[in-house]
Structure formats: C-alpha cells, structure tokens
C-alpha cells in the first residue's frame, strides 16, 4: 500500500483518488478552495439552484464504469440520471428553429429535413457518419490510453473527408483542413454550418482553426446522448466526493499546496502553505501546467520531446460568461431543457471572441447563447418559479475587462435579449439575476483533438519526474466532465500497473 498525495479536488482528481483508494492505497487530497468539484460549481439563492459549470453529461459510461469499479453501488443508485429529450432546440439567425431528438440519428435526420428542407438531414447524417470513422480511429488513444510516446502521429487528422492517409489510412503527411472548411464544403446551408460550429464554440474552439476531427464533438453528443442528473451536474460531483469518502480518501479543504517534494530524483510528497510536509510515494496533480511548473520550482515536468503545456488560464483564447436568472411563473411543460440561440452574425461573433487580426476585439451584439431550463424541482423553490441559466463563449480578460462592472452588465444584457427567442417574455419574468464573469481558476481547455500537428493535444499524464502524474482537464485527454473522468482512470492505471501500462482493454 502506497501513500498518494492528490493536489486538487476536481472531477479528474477525485476520479483518480477513488480508483486508487479501491486498489488499496492511502489517498490524501489537498484542495485550496473550500469545496470539491473544480469547475463543476453551483450557485444557490432563495431556493433557486444553478449549475455554473457544465450543464449536461455526455458519455455517461465513463462515470458508470467509475462507480462500478469503486464499489457495489452503480451510478444510478447514487445519482438520478435522465436523458434530455429533445437533446437541444436550435434557433438560427433567420428565425428557423429545430428540435433535435436525443441519441437518434434517424430522428435528427427527419427533424432537419422538416425544419431546414429536404436533403438537409442526409447531409448532416453523412457528416456524422464520417465523424464516426474519426471517432473509431482516435477513441482509444485520445480517451482510454496514456498519451503515446510517439504522440506526433496524432497530429494527422483522421477525418476521412479531409484525408485517408497516415496512421488512420494510407500515405503520410499532415493536413491543415479546419472544421470551418469541412462545414462549408459538406453542409453548405448556413444553418447546418452554424449547428456544426456551435459545438466547437461551446468548448472554446475557433472553428476557423480547429481541426476537422472536431466533428467528433457533435458525434459524441448525438450518439451517446445528453444526460442530466437530478439536482444538476453538481449532484454528480457530490456523489463522486461521497464515493471517495466512503473509500477512506482523506480530504483537506482550504489547504494550498506550495511545492512538490523530491527525494532521490522522484516525487516524495507535497509542501503545504502552513509549512507542513505530507510525504507520499506518488503525487497526482490536478492543476494547470503553469502552476505545476511553479510547484516544481521552475522545473519543467515535461521534456522538449513531450506535448507542450497549454497556456496560462488567463491567456486562454476564450472564456465563458454566465447569467443565472430567477424567474416568476411556472416552466412550460413543452419547454426544451436546452436551447441554443445562434448569433445573428457568425463572422462578427468569431472575430469578437477569437479576433481576426484587424484590431481590437469587439463583443458581438447578439452572440450565440445557450439557454438551460431544467425540469427539475430541485432547482427552484416551488412550481410557480423557474431557474434559467444563460451561457455564452466570450473573449477573455484582455480584449474585454471582465473586472469592469459596466462591461459585465452590458454582456449580460445582450445575452438576456438574445435569450428572449428561447423564453418569450423573459425580461418581465425576472425576479433577480446574478452574473458570473469569467473566472480564470474555473477555466479548462476543451477535449483533446487529433490533427493540426498535435496543437490540440494536452500534456501527458506521465511526467519526466518519476512518481509525479498530471490529471484533469489540463492534461490528457483534455477538458470536459467525461474526459476528466477518463483522465482519472488513466492516472490510476499508470500508478497501479506501472508506467508501461497501455490502457484499458
């Protein structure tokens, strides 16, 4: 039995901690904040409850496997999960709306044909079919296995419409095709283009530079469904924390780690802000790469031959603005759980969020806004009220000063105006609202993607310091609730089975 120190109590860190504890190790988690969950956060006020991180769960099999492997109780005995149907309602710039059924390729095809015209569904379905080939080619190396030593092979894009060469087909050489190019060439209809690119935007990817393999994002959602835990996504974080506690994982909240102790050339514990040292045979770090370098006293945990760390959180290309609305009046029975109201001018939106090289970024007047309206009594004081959450991908600190209350208010006002398309009469129903500007410590990158010479891969879970491992959204296989869970599984597998472990079978 080894003693293992885990830095951070995010979803990936807790997933690793639970698996390691079940394997017989003594696990201690040190979290500088007052609670667990990382980016899976919650706002409560006056009987209203809002998810302020991810709002839906995709790839639920990741957490079903985690709960089965860490105890007798399956996930559904700890969290009440339900499929969201329709998976999403989309309102496009021209006013066209379509509701897409959950986990039904045939249903999506029919819905798109009816709303957008004959042939629309088939074009989308063919694209999703090609996306499946990209998913099949990269699922194991990008989700289930430690990052390959020869990670550069994943720099070749597996999307078959772009190329059928390299590791995933015939021939060699990189590709520079982007998701936006695929959208224009294969979908044509600007509404279908907006539908595809909105999945990338939601993860903080610029479709103009994201690899074509980003088609796996809508594929995952359409194939494996969108799921909602009763009580919100925070209920999933709570259940994972309780599973860790039941498996004797020790948690220390409000306890910052200030350094990683090394002895005889390997990680040997952590230094805490109060001067104490917690000795350990292994250290699992659920922090961003820049902070990890600081904890290693400037020593790079990854060598020049490894995937380079992601940028500092504050330097990310995107951020997220969240507006929590407490509404008077009952939620209509036919309301969609999730509605995406697309930007009136996508070109202006992308330039405002990511820039176009022509000068300072200007916030889009009518950005793409995701409206979440869960049919969940746990989110509201009674059935005469409703809790609604609005989110939009925005430019980070720098192009916009999100510490400026006027800028925050203006952004929230724009989002509320846009959300009227999803919730008619919204402004008249608002009892109060809370606006959450982008918080650097709550940001994580999107999931790892193949292509673009590896630019969208994340640092590997193994580091060049023996005994030190990286976990969570800042490391392989990237951000997102499901990906964080897989990161925890990979790190636990490496510690339990050794660094030559190649992943689950």
C-alpha positions in Angstrom: 0.0 0.0 0.0 1.4 3.4 -1.0 0.6 6.8 0.3 -0.6 9.1 -2.5 -1.0 12.9 -2.4 -3.5 14.4 -4.7 -3.4 18.1 -5.5 -6.9 19.5 -6.1 -10.4 18.0 -5.7 -11.7 18.5 -9.3 -13.5 15.7 -11.1 -10.4 14.1 -12.6 -8.5 14.2 -9.3 -11.4 12.7 -7.4 -11.9 10.0 -10.1 -8.2 9.1 -9.7 -8.5 9.2 -5.9 -11.5 6.8 -5.7 -9.9 4.3 -8.0 -6.6 4.4 -6.2 -8.2 4.0 -2.8 -10.1 0.9 -4.0 -6.8 -0.5 -5.2 -5.6 -0.4 -1.6 -3.7 2.8 -1.5 -3.8 5.5 1.2 -5.0 8.7 -0.6 -5.0 12.2 0.7 -6.5 15.1 -1.3 -5.4 18.7 -0.7 -7.7 21.4 -2.1 -7.1 25.1 -1.7 -10.7 26.0 -2.1 -13.5 25.3 0.4 -15.2 22.6 -1.6 -14.8 19.8 -4.2 -15.8 19.6 -7.8 -13.4 22.0 -9.6 -15.3 23.6 -12.5 -18.5 21.7 -11.6 -19.9 24.5 -9.5 -23.3 25.6 -8.1 -25.0 28.8 -7.2 -27.9 28.7 -4.7 -30.0 31.6 -3.6 -33.6 32.0 -2.3 -34.4 28.4 -3.1 -33.1 28.6 -6.6 -30.2 26.4 -7.8 -28.0 26.9 -10.9 -25.2 24.9 -12.5 -22.4 27.4 -13.2 -20.1 24.9 -14.9 -21.1 22.2 -17.4 -24.8 21.8 -17.6 -25.1 18.3 -19.1 -23.3 15.0 -19.1 -22.2 13.3 -22.2 -20.5 9.8 -22.3 -22.2 8.7 -19.1 -20.5 5.3 -19.5 -17.3 6.9 -18.1 -19.0 7.5 -14.7 -20.9 4.3 -14.8 -17.6 2.4 -15.1 -16.1 4.6 -12.3 -18.8 3.8 -9.8 -18.9 0.1 -10.7 -15.2 -0.2 -10.3 -15.1 1.7 -6.9 -18.0 0.0 -5.1 -21.1 -2.1 -5.2 -23.5 0.8 -5.8 -23.9 1.7 -9.5 -24.0 5.3 -10.6 -27.8 5.4 -10.9 -28.2 4.3 -7.3 -26.3 7.5 -6.3 -27.5 10.0 -8.9 -30.8 10.1 -10.7 -29.9 10.4 -14.4 -32.3 11.1 -17.2 -31.9 11.6 -20.9 -32.7 15.1 -22.1 -35.3 15.0 -24.9 -35.1 16.8 -27.2 -31.3 17.0 -26.8 -31.4 20.6 -27.9 -33.5 23.1 -29.7 -31.7 25.3 -32.1 -32.9 28.8 -33.2 -31.0 30.1 -36.1 -30.3 33.6 -37.3 -33.1 33.6 -39.8 -35.6 32.6 -37.2 -35.8 28.9 -38.2 -36.0 26.5 -35.3 -35.4 22.8 -35.0 -35.6 20.4 -32.0 -33.2 17.5 -32.3 -34.1 14.3 -30.5 -31.7 12.7 -28.1 -29.4 9.9 -29.4 -31.4 9.2 -32.6 -29.6 9.6 -35.9 -32.8 8.8 -37.8 -34.8 11.2 -35.7 -32.2 14.0 -36.2 -32.3 13.4 -40.0 -36.0 13.7 -40.1 -36.1 16.8 -37.9 -33.6 18.6 -40.0 -35.4 17.7 -43.2 -38.6 19.0 -41.9 -37.2 22.2 -40.5 -34.5 23.1 -43.0 -35.7 21.4 -46.2 -35.3 18.1 -47.9 -31.7 16.8 -48.1 -30.6 18.8 -45.0 -30.8 15.7 -42.8 -29.0 13.5 -45.2 -26.1 15.9 -45.5 -25.8 16.1 -41.7 -26.2 12.4 -41.3 -23.4 11.7 -43.9 -21.1 14.1 -42.0 -21.9 12.3 -38.7 -21.2 9.0 -40.4 -17.7 10.2 -41.4 -17.3 11.6 -37.9 -17.8 8.1 -36.6 -14.7 7.0 -38.6 -12.7 9.7 -36.9 -14.1 8.6 -33.5 -13.3 5.0 -34.1 -9.7 5.8 -35.2 -8.9 8.0 -32.2 -11.2 6.8 -29.3 -8.6 4.7 -27.6 -5.5 6.9 -28.0 -7.5 10.1 -27.1 -9.7 8.7 -24.3 -8.7 5.3 -22.9 -4.9 5.1 -23.1 -2.0 7.2 -21.8 -0.7 9.6 -24.4 1.5 7.7 -26.8 5.3 8.3 -26.7 5.1 9.0 -30.4 2.2 11.4 -29.9 3.1 13.3 -33.1 1.3 10.6 -35.1 -1.9 12.0 -33.6 -1.1 15.3 -35.4 -2.6 13.7 -38.5 -6.3 14.4 -38.9 -8.4 11.2 -39.1 -11.5 12.8 -40.6 -11.9 10.8 -43.9 -13.4 13.7 -45.9 -10.1 15.6 -45.3 -7.7 12.8 -46.0 -7.5 9.0 -46.0 -3.8 8.7 -45.3 -1.3 8.3 -42.5 -1.9 6.2 -39.3 -5.6 6.1 -40.0 -5.5 5.1 -43.6 -2.9 5.3 -46.5 0.1 7.6 -47.0 1.7 10.2 -44.8 1.9 13.9 -44.1 0.0 16.5 -42.1 -3.3 18.1 -43.0 -4.3 21.7 -42.4 -8.1 21.4 -43.1 -10.2 23.0 -40.5 -13.7 22.4 -39.1 -15.0 25.6 -40.9 -13.7 24.3 -44.2 -15.4 21.0 -43.7 -18.6 22.8 -42.7 -18.6 25.0 -45.9 -17.7 22.2 -48.2 -20.0 19.4 -46.9 -23.0 21.2 -45.3 -23.4 24.4 -47.5 -26.6 25.5 -45.7 -25.5 28.3 -43.3 -27.8 26.9 -40.6 -26.2 23.5 -40.7 -22.8 25.2 -40.7 -23.9 27.1 -37.6 -25.1 23.9 -36.0 -21.7 22.2 -36.5 -19.6 25.1 -35.5 -21.6 25.8 -32.3 -20.4 22.5 -30.9 -16.8 23.7 -31.3 -17.6 27.2 -29.9 -19.2 25.7 -26.8 -15.8 24.0 -26.0 -13.9 27.2 -26.7 -12.6 26.1 -30.1 -12.4 28.6 -33.0 -13.9 26.6 -36.0 -11.7 28.5 -38.3 -8.6 26.9 -36.8 -9.9 23.8 -35.1 -9.0 20.5 -36.9 -11.6 18.7 -39.0 -11.6 16.0 -36.3 -13.7 18.3 -34.1 -16.6 16.7 -35.9 -16.4 14.1 -33.1 -17.9 16.6 -30.7 -21.5 16.5 -32.2 -21.0 12.8 -32.9 -20.4 12.1 -29.2 -23.5 14.1 -28.3 -25.7 12.6 -30.9 -24.5 9.0 -30.4 -24.2 8.7 -26.6 -26.9 11.2 -25.7 -27.2 14.2 -23.4 -27.9 13.3 -19.7 -29.0 15.4 -16.8 -28.5 14.5 -13.1 -31.4 15.4 -10.8 -30.2 18.4 -8.8 -27.8 19.4 -11.6 -24.3 18.5 -12.5 -23.2 19.4 -9.1 -25.1 16.3 -7.9 -22.6 14.2 -9.8 -19.7 15.9 -8.2 -21.3 15.4 -4.8 -21.8 11.7 -5.5 -18.2 11.3 -6.6 -17.0 13.1 -3.4 -19.2 10.9 -1.3 -17.8 7.8 -3.0 -14.2 8.9 -2.3 -15.1 9.5 1.4 -16.7 6.1 1.6 -13.5 4.6 0.2 -11.5 6.3 3.0 -10.0 9.1 0.9 -8.9 11.9 3.2 -9.8 15.5 2.1 -8.2 18.7 3.4 -10.1 21.8 2.2 -8.7 25.3 2.4 -5.2 23.7 2.2 -3.0 25.1 -0.5 0.0 23.1 -1.8 3.0 25.3 -2.3 5.5 22.8 -3.6 6.3 19.2 -4.6 8.9 17.5 -2.6 11.5 15.5 -4.4 13.8 12.8 -2.9 16.3 10.7 -4.8 15.1 12.1 -8.1 11.4 11.3 -7.7 8.3 12.9 -6.2 8.1 12.2 -2.5 5.3 14.4 -1.2 3.9 17.9 -1.1 4.6 21.1 0.9 1.6 22.9 2.3 1.1 26.6 2.9 1.3 26.2 6.6 4.8 24.8 6.4 3.9 21.1 6.8 5.1 18.4 4.5 2.9 15.5 3.6 5.1 12.6 2.5 3.9 10.3 -0.3 5.3 7.8 -2.7 3.2 9.3 -5.6 1.9 12.8 -6.3 -1.1 13.3 -8.6 -1.5 17.0 -9.7 -4.9 18.2 -10.8 -3.7 21.7 -11.7 -2.9 23.6 -14.9 0.6 23.2 -16.4 1.8 26.6 -15.4 1.0 26.1 -11.8 2.5 22.6 -11.9 5.8 24.2 -13.1 5.6 26.6 -10.2 5.1 23.7 -7.7 8.1 22.0 -9.2 10.1 25.2 -8.5 10.5 26.0 -12.2 11.5 22.5 -13.3 9.6 21.5 -16.4 7.6 18.4 -15.7 7.6 17.6 -19.5 10.6 17.5 -21.7 11.1 19.0 -25.1 10.0 15.8 -26.7 6.7 15.9 -24.9 3.4 17.7 -25.7 3.9 21.3 -24.7 1.7 22.6 -21.8 -1.4 24.6 -22.5 -1.2 28.4 -21.9 -1.8 30.0 -18.6 -5.5 30.1 -17.8 -5.7 33.9 -18.1 -4.2 33.7 -21.6 -6.8 31.3 -23.0 -8.4 32.2 -26.3 -11.9 32.1 -24.8 -13.9 32.4 -21.6 -17.5 32.0 -20.5 -20.0 34.5 -19.3 -22.8 33.0 -17.2 -26.1 34.6 -16.3 -28.3 33.0 -13.6 -32.0 34.1 -13.8 -34.6 33.5 -11.1 -38.0 33.7 -12.9 -41.5 34.1 -11.6 -44.0 31.9 -13.3 -44.1 28.1 -14.0 -41.9 26.4 -16.5 -44.0 25.4 -19.5 -44.4 21.7 -19.9 -43.2 21.8 -23.5 -40.1 23.9 -22.8 -36.8 22.4 -24.1 -34.2 21.7 -21.5 -31.5 23.3 -23.7 -32.0 25.9 -26.4 -29.1 27.3 -28.5 -29.9 30.7 -30.0 -27.4 31.3 -32.7 -25.6 34.5 -33.4 -27.2 36.9 -35.9 -23.7 37.4 -37.5 -21.4 34.5 -37.0 -18.5 36.3 -38.7 -18.7 39.1 -36.2 -19.1 36.7 -33.3 -15.9 34.7 -34.2 -14.0 37.9 -34.7 -15.2 39.3 -31.4 -14.3 36.1 -29.5 -11.1 35.0 -31.2 -10.0 38.0 -33.2 -9.4 38.4 -36.9 -6.1 40.2 -37.0 -7.7 43.6 -37.9 -7.6 45.2 -34.5 -9.1 45.1 -31.0 -11.9 42.5 -30.5 -15.4 44.0 -30.2 -18.1 41.9 -28.4 -20.8 40.6 -30.7 -24.1 42.4 -30.1 -26.1 39.2 -30.4 -23.8 36.3 -29.5 -24.7 32.6 -29.5 -26.4 31.9 -26.2 -27.2 28.6 -24.6 -30.3 28.6 -22.5 -30.7 25.8 -19.9 -34.2 25.3 -18.4 -34.1 22.0 -16.5 -37.4 20.5 -15.5 -36.1 19.8 -12.0 -37.9 20.7 -8.8 -34.6 20.7 -7.0 -33.6 23.8 -8.9 -36.5 26.1 -7.8 -38.3 27.0 -4.6 -41.7 25.8 -6.0 -43.6 25.1 -9.2 -44.5 28.7 -9.5 -40.9 29.7 -10.3 -38.2 28.6 -12.7 -34.4 28.7 -12.7 -32.8 29.5 -16.1 -29.1 29.7 -16.9 -27.6 31.5 -19.9 -24.0 31.0 -21.1 -22.0 32.4 -23.9 -18.4 32.0 -25.1 -16.7 35.3 -24.9 -13.3 36.9 -25.3 -11.1 36.5 -22.1 -9.6 39.1 -19.9 -7.6 41.5 -22.0 -9.8 42.1 -25.0 -12.6 42.7 -22.5 -12.1 43.8 -19.0 -14.4 41.5 -17.1 -13.5 43.2 -13.9 -15.4 46.2 -15.2 -18.9 46.0 -13.9 -20.2 48.0 -16.8 -18.8 45.5 -19.3 -20.3 42.6 -17.3 -23.7 44.2 -17.2 -23.6 45.0 -20.9 -22.7 41.5 -21.8 -25.5 40.1 -19.5 -28.0 42.5 -21.1 -27.0 41.3 -24.6 -27.4 37.7 -23.6 -30.8 38.3 -22.0 -32.0 40.0 -25.1 -30.9 37.0 -27.2 -32.5 34.5 -24.8 -35.9 36.0 -25.5 -36.0 33.8 -28.6 -36.0 30.8 -26.2 -38.0 32.2 -23.3 -40.7 34.6 -24.6 -41.4 37.4 -22.2 -38.2 36.7 -20.3 -37.4 40.1 -19.0 -40.9 40.6 -17.5 -40.4 37.3 -15.5 -37.1 38.1 -14.0 -37.1 38.3 -10.2 -33.4 38.8 -9.9 -30.2 37.8 -11.8 -26.7 37.0 -10.9 -23.9 37.5 -13.5 -20.8 35.4 -13.2 -17.9 36.9 -15.2 -15.1 34.6 -16.5 -13.0 33.3 -13.6 -9.5 32.2 -14.6 -9.4 29.5 -12.0 -12.6 27.9 -13.3 -11.4 27.7 -16.9 -10.3 24.4 -18.5 -9.4 23.8 -22.2 -11.6 21.7 -24.4 -11.1 18.0 -25.1 -8.0 16.8 -26.9 -8.4 16.5 -30.7 -6.3 14.8 -33.3 -4.8 16.8 -36.2 -3.1 20.2 -36.7 0.3 18.6 -35.9 -0.8 18.0 -32.3 -1.7 21.6 -31.4 -4.9 20.4 -29.8 -3.4 17.6 -27.7 -2.8 18.1 -23.9 0.3 17.3 -21.8 0.7 13.6 -21.0 -0.3 12.2 -17.6 3.2 10.8 -17.1 5.8 13.4 -16.3 9.6 13.3 -16.5 9.7 13.4 -12.7 9.2 9.8 -11.5 6.2 9.4 -9.2 4.5 12.7 -10.4 1.4 12.5 -12.6 -0.9 15.1 -14.1 -4.7 14.6 -14.1 -7.8 16.6 -15.1 -8.8 18.9 -17.9 -5.4 20.5 -18.3 -3.8 17.1 -19.1 -4.5 14.2 -21.5 -7.3 13.7 -22.6 -8.4 17.3 -22.0 -11.4 19.1 -20.6 -15.0 18.2 -20.2 -16.6 16.2 -17.4 -16.3 12.8 -19.2 -12.7 13.5 -20.3 -11.8 14.4 -16.7 -13.2 11.0 -15.6 -11.1 9.3 -18.2 -8.0 11.2 -17.1 -8.5 9.9 -13.6 -8.9 6.3 -14.9 -5.6 6.6 -16.9 -3.6 8.0 -14.0 -4.9 5.3 -11.6 -4.0 2.7 -14.2 -0.5 4.0 -14.5 0.1 4.0 -10.8 -1.4 0.6 -10.1 0.0 -1.1 -13.2 3.2 0.8 -13.8 4.3 3.3 -16.4 4.4 0.7 -19.2 0.6 0.3 -18.9 -1.1 0.9 -22.2 -4.7 1.4 -21.1 -7.9 -0.5 -20.6 -8.8 -3.4 -22.9 
